[in-house]
Amino acid sequence: MNYKKKRILSLFIIAAIIIISYLLLDKYGINLGLDLRGGSHIVLQARLTEQREIDDNIMTGLVNIIERRVNSIGLAEAVIQREGSDKIIVELPAVEDPNQALETIGKTAVLTFRSPQGQVLMTGESIADARAVYDQYNNPVVTFELTSAGSKRFEEITRQYLNQRISIYLDDELLTAPVVESVIKGGGQITGYYTLEEAHNHAVLIREGALPVPVEAIEARTVGPTLGEIAIRKSLIAGIVGLVLVGLFMVFYYRFPGLLSAVVLVMYGIITLGVLAGFRAVLTLPGIAGIILSIGMAVDANIIIFERIKDERRTGKTIRTSIDSGFKRSYAAILDANITTIITAIILAYFTSGTVRGFAITLGIGVVISMFTAFFIMRNIIELFINTKLLDNPGAFGLRRGQ
């Protein structure tokens, strides 16, 4: 592949990446965290039982089940993390009523099928799946499918209690008590719901499994978005002012290459926001700080490249040779600085949680993208103008006359 075809392919790849990033940003948007959007902050405490003690395995199981329940009811932007040895923090952006959320995420959710005498005949462990649907009369119900062993057991139960009532309980709440009219295999349905949402919440509890130990909400409060609105406004103002000042400095000092770096910086911002939107990342105030810090590192990479090109030009080399050598000489310095930052971000993301992890993730993503924009996008954009006087003049790259 010759030089011209390589350049066209590179520009096509850059355009495709920017378009895809913009489409991802337009489709998914940026999910805002609790500190920016407001919502509910809940602290759950695991309770000791006679059968089980609170240990790491129990707490890990609690976090996993609560996470699945939260995701199943459409709150995928939630933050769920352990605190201490027996507490779990649940943050639900845009959820204004924490008590309503607790109805689903905090229930023990033990499903039992009981005989007319109150004897437990089968538990929810035999259920493979549960969904909320409308029945043939347009009433909301929960349909459930049983495991292979559960199906056999349910067949025995319905045969034994034919023409009698079997009660279905969730924890100690009676859901329904239908009369067994025929032998049932494979699954069935639970009736008695007034809304599909109520049926859906119970289906989530049944499907995702019971909590290994009871939990109690020791704190449940609503966080208003006022702080978030102020923070977003100030962050936008700070970001815009910073970008304008950086752009003016780059243009003033490096002339046309500085203008190109400002354009590439805009591309960097679109790609970064597109990647965050594509990963459905939750952006918090520390996350915004991570993005702004990574913007600074992206500018720093361009300055290193321009200074290396300037050094090459001082030795009397041609503009093409100077650009080639300048980029090659800058790789090591940029990689050293950025890789150490990425390692730090990985450590923070692995060993911390919450907003600190959000800062680390946005910083790490931003730094990786900044290296891509510096080594690939900036290089190809500059080489578009390599045969013009815009680059081949005494003022370009910050050179003074006579240097």
Secondary structure, DSSP 8 states (H G I E B T S, - for coil): --HHHHHHHHHHHHHHHHHHHHHHHHHH--EE-HHHH-EEEEEEEE---SS----HHHHHHHHHHHHHHHHHTT-TT-EEEEETTTEEEEEEET---HHHHHHHHS----EEEE-TT--EEEEGGGEEEEEEEE-TTS-EEEEEEE-HHHHHHHHHHHHHTTTSB-EEEETTEEEE--B--S---SEEEE---SSHHHHHHHHHHHHH---SS-EEEEEEEEE-SHHHHHHHHHHHHHHHHHHHHHHHHHHHHHSHHHHHHHHHHHHHHHHHHHHHHHTT-EE-HHHHHHHHHHHHHHHHHHHHHHHHHHHHHHTT--HHHHHHHHHHHHHHHHHHHHHHHHHHHHHHHHH--HHHHHHHHHHHHHHHHHHHIIIIIHHHHHHTTTTSTTTSSTTGGG--TT-
